[in-house]
């Protein structure tokens, strides 16, 4: 299994990047882990960016 530790490593690869880049990093890590193995399950990813600020 890819596992939580690998996921955390992929998420922490670049900490100040856009959500799109963050997802590309995770996908790249998954692809590297899988190698030439045939895909047998779905992969769904979602990333949200929280932008805080003053509420008027």
DSSP file (Angstrom, degrees, kcal/mol; ACC not computed):
  #  RESIDUE AA STRUCTURE BP1 BP2  ACC     N-H-->O    O-->H-N    N-H-->O    O-->H-N    TCO  KAPPA ALPHA  PHI   PSI    X-CA   Y-CA   Z-CA
    1    1 A X              0   0    0      0, 0.0     0, 0.0     0, 0.0     0, 0.0   0.000 360.0 360.0 360.0 148.7    0.0    0.0    0.0
    2    2 A X     >  -     0   0    0      3,-0.0     4,-0.6     4,-0.0     5,-0.1   0.940 360.0-171.2 -62.4 -48.3    1.1    3.6   -0.7
    3    3 A X  H  >  -     0   0    0      3,-0.1     4,-1.7     2,-0.1     5,-0.1   0.228  35.2 -75.9  81.2 163.9    0.3    4.4    2.9
    4    4 A X  H  > S+     0   0    0      1,-0.2     4,-2.9     2,-0.2     5,-0.2   0.874 122.7  56.6 -66.6 -41.5    0.1    7.5    5.1
    5    5 A X  H  > S+     0   0    0      1,-0.2     4,-2.2     2,-0.2    -1,-0.2   0.918 109.4  45.6 -61.8 -43.6    3.8    8.1    5.5
    6    6 A X  H  X S+     0   0    0     -4,-0.6     4,-2.4     2,-0.2    -1,-0.2   0.890 112.4  52.3 -65.4 -38.3    4.4    8.2    1.7
    7    7 A X  H  X S+     0   0    0     -4,-1.7     4,-2.5     2,-0.2    -2,-0.2   0.934 109.9  47.9 -62.8 -45.9    1.4   10.5    1.4
    8    8 A X  H  X S+     0   0    0     -4,-2.9     4,-1.9     1,-0.2    -2,-0.2   0.905 110.8  51.7 -62.5 -41.6    2.7   12.9    4.0
    9    9 A X  H  < S+     0   0    0     -4,-2.2     4,-0.4    -5,-0.2    -1,-0.2   0.920 111.4  47.3 -60.3 -43.8    6.2   12.9    2.3
   10   10 A X  H >< S+     0   0    0     -4,-2.4     3,-0.8     1,-0.2     4,-0.4   0.896 112.2  49.5 -65.3 -40.2    4.5   13.8   -1.0
   11   11 A X  H 3< S+     0   0    0     -4,-2.5     3,-0.3     1,-0.2    -1,-0.2   0.814 113.4  46.9 -68.3 -30.0    2.4   16.6    0.6
   12   12 A X  T 3< S+     0   0    0     -4,-1.9     3,-0.3    -5,-0.2    -1,-0.2   0.395  83.1  96.2 -93.1   2.8    5.5   18.0    2.3
   13   13 A X  S <  S+     0   0    0     -3,-0.8     2,-0.4    -4,-0.4    -1,-0.2   0.943 105.3   9.5 -57.6 -50.3    7.7   17.9   -0.8
   14   14 A X  S >  S-     0   0    0     -4,-0.4     3,-0.5    -3,-0.3    -1,-0.3  -0.958  71.4-174.6-130.5 111.5    7.0   21.6   -1.6
   15   15 A X  T 3  S+     0   0    0     -2,-0.4     2,-0.2    -3,-0.3    -1,-0.1   0.727  77.4  50.2 -84.4 -21.1    5.1   23.3    1.2
   16   16 A X  T 3  S+     0   0    0      6,-0.0     2,-0.3     2,-0.0    -1,-0.2  -0.363  85.9 112.2-114.7  53.8    4.4   26.7   -0.5
   17   17 A X  S <  S-     0   0    0     -3,-0.5    -3,-0.0    -2,-0.2     0, 0.0  -0.753  71.1 -87.9-120.2 167.7    3.0   25.6   -3.8
   18   18 A X     >  -     0   0    0     -2,-0.3     4,-2.4     1,-0.1     5,-0.2  -0.249  40.6-108.5 -67.4 159.8   -0.4   25.9   -5.5
   19   19 A X  H  > S+     0   0    0      1,-0.2     4,-2.3     2,-0.2     5,-0.2   0.874 120.8  56.0 -56.8 -37.0   -3.1   23.2   -4.9
   20   20 A X  H  > S+     0   0    0      1,-0.2     4,-2.0     2,-0.2    -1,-0.2   0.925 109.1  44.9 -61.8 -45.0   -2.5   22.0   -8.5
   21   21 A X  H  > S+     0   0    0      2,-0.2     4,-2.4     1,-0.2    -1,-0.2   0.881 110.1  55.6 -66.7 -38.5    1.2   21.6   -7.9
   22   22 A X  H  X S+     0   0    0     -4,-2.4     4,-2.0     1,-0.2    -2,-0.2   0.920 108.9  47.0 -59.4 -44.8    0.6   19.8   -4.7
   23   23 A X  H  X S+     0   0    0     -4,-2.3     4,-2.7     1,-0.2    -1,-0.2   0.876 109.7  53.6 -66.1 -37.1   -1.7   17.3   -6.5
   24   24 A X  H  X S+     0   0    0     -4,-2.0     4,-2.5     2,-0.2    -2,-0.2   0.900 107.7  51.7 -63.2 -39.2    0.9   16.8   -9.2
   25   25 A X  H  X S+     0   0    0     -4,-2.4     4,-2.1     2,-0.2    -2,-0.2   0.922 111.7  46.0 -61.8 -44.1    3.5   16.0   -6.5
   26   26 A X  H  X S+     0   0    0     -4,-2.0     4,-2.4     2,-0.2    -2,-0.2   0.932 113.1  49.2 -65.4 -45.1    1.2   13.4   -4.9
   27   27 A X  H  X S+     0   0    0     -4,-2.7     4,-2.9     1,-0.2    -2,-0.2   0.900 110.2  51.7 -61.9 -40.2    0.4   11.9   -8.3
   28   28 A X  H  X S+     0   0    0     -4,-2.5     4,-2.4     2,-0.2    -1,-0.2   0.908 109.8  49.1 -61.8 -42.6    4.1   11.7   -9.2
   29   29 A X  H  X S+     0   0    0     -4,-2.1     4,-2.1     2,-0.2    -2,-0.2   0.892 112.3  48.3 -65.0 -39.7    4.8    9.9   -5.9
   30   30 A X  H  X S+     0   0    0     -4,-2.4     4,-2.7     2,-0.2     5,-0.2   0.935 111.5  49.8 -64.9 -46.4    2.0    7.5   -6.5
   31   31 A X  H  X S+     0   0    0     -4,-2.9     4,-2.3     1,-0.2    -2,-0.2   0.900 111.4  49.1 -59.5 -41.7    3.2    6.8  -10.1
   32   32 A X  H  < S+     0   0    0     -4,-2.4    -1,-0.2     1,-0.2    -2,-0.2   0.899 112.6  48.1 -64.6 -40.8    6.8    6.2   -8.8
   33   33 A X  H  < S+     0   0    0     -4,-2.1    -2,-0.2     1,-0.2    -1,-0.2   0.904 113.7  46.5 -65.5 -42.5    5.5    3.8   -6.2
   34   34 A X  H >< S+     0   0    0     -4,-2.7     3,-1.7     1,-0.2    -2,-0.2   0.870  82.4 171.4 -70.8 -38.4    3.3    1.9   -8.6
   35   35 A X  T 3<  -     0   0    0     -4,-2.3    -1,-0.2     1,-0.2    -2,-0.1  -0.441  68.6 -17.3  64.6-130.0    6.0    1.6  -11.3
   36   36 A X  T 3  S+     0   0    0     -2,-0.2    -1,-0.2    -4,-0.1    -2,-0.1   0.370 100.7 125.9 -91.5   3.9    4.9   -0.7  -14.1
   37   37 A X    <   -     0   0    0     -3,-1.7     2,-0.2     1,-0.1    -3,-0.0  -0.334  68.1-107.6 -65.6 144.5    2.1   -2.4  -12.1
   38   38 A X        -     0   0    0      1,-0.1     2,-0.3     2,-0.0    -1,-0.1  -0.503  34.5-110.6 -73.0 138.3   -1.3   -2.4  -13.7
   39   39 A X        +     0   0    0     -2,-0.2    -1,-0.1     1,-0.1     3,-0.1  -0.534  41.7 167.4 -71.3 130.2   -3.8   -0.1  -12.1
   40   40 A X        +     0   0    0     -2,-0.3     2,-0.3     1,-0.1    -1,-0.1   0.356  58.7  44.3-123.6   1.7   -6.5   -2.0  -10.4
   41   41 A X  S    S-     0   0    0      2,-0.0    -1,-0.1     0, 0.0     2,-0.1  -0.958  83.9 -98.6-143.7 160.9   -8.3    0.7   -8.3
   42   42 A X        -     0   0    0     -2,-0.3     2,-0.4    -3,-0.1    -2,-0.1  -0.364  25.5-149.5 -76.3 158.5   -9.5    4.2   -8.8
   43   43 A X        +     0   0    0     -2,-0.1     2,-0.4     2,-0.0    -1,-0.0  -0.972  17.9 175.1-131.4 117.6   -7.5    7.3   -7.7
   44   44 A X        +     0   0    0     -2,-0.4     2,-0.4     2,-0.0    -2,-0.0  -0.986   3.8 178.4-124.1 129.9   -9.4   10.4   -6.6
   45   45 A X        +     0   0    0     -2,-0.4     2,-0.3     2,-0.0    -2,-0.0  -0.979   6.3 178.0-132.3 145.4   -7.7   13.5   -5.3
   46   46 A X        -     0   0    0     -2,-0.4     2,-0.4     2,-0.0    -2,-0.0  -0.993   4.2-172.4-144.2 139.5   -8.9   16.8   -4.1
   47   47 A X        -     0   0    0     -2,-0.3     2,-0.4     2,-0.0   -28,-0.1  -0.999   4.1-165.0-134.7 133.0   -7.1   19.7   -2.6
   48   48 A X        -     0   0    0     -2,-0.4     2,-0.5   -29,-0.1    -2,-0.0  -0.923  10.2-145.9-118.7 144.7   -8.5   22.9   -1.2
   49   49 A X        -     0   0    0     -2,-0.4     2,-0.6     2,-0.0   -31,-0.0  -0.937  10.1-149.6-110.1 124.1   -6.7   26.1   -0.4
   50   50 A X        -     0   0    0     -2,-0.5     2,-0.6     2,-0.0    -2,-0.0  -0.827  12.0-172.5 -94.6 122.3   -7.9   28.1    2.6
   51   51 A X        -     0   0    0     -2,-0.6     2,-0.2     2,-0.0    -2,-0.0  -0.941   8.9-165.5-115.4 109.4   -7.4   31.9    2.2
   52   52 A X        +     0   0    0     -2,-0.6     2,-0.3     3,-0.0    -2,-0.0  -0.584  22.0 136.3 -93.0 157.5   -8.1   33.7    5.4
   53   53 A X        -     0   0    0     -2,-0.2     2,-0.2     0, 0.0    -2,-0.0  -0.967  55.8 -45.1-175.1-174.8   -8.6   37.4    5.7
   54   54 A X        -     0   0    0     -2,-0.3     2,-0.5     2,-0.0     0, 0.0  -0.517  47.2-148.0 -72.7 134.6  -10.7   40.1    7.2
   55   55 A X              0   0    0     -2,-0.2    -1,-0.0     1,-0.1    -3,-0.0  -0.915 360.0 360.0-104.1 126.8  -14.5   39.5    7.1
   56   56 A X              0   0    0     -2,-0.5    -1,-0.1     0, 0.0    -2,-0.0   0.411 360.0 360.0-100.9 360.0  -16.5   42.7    6.8
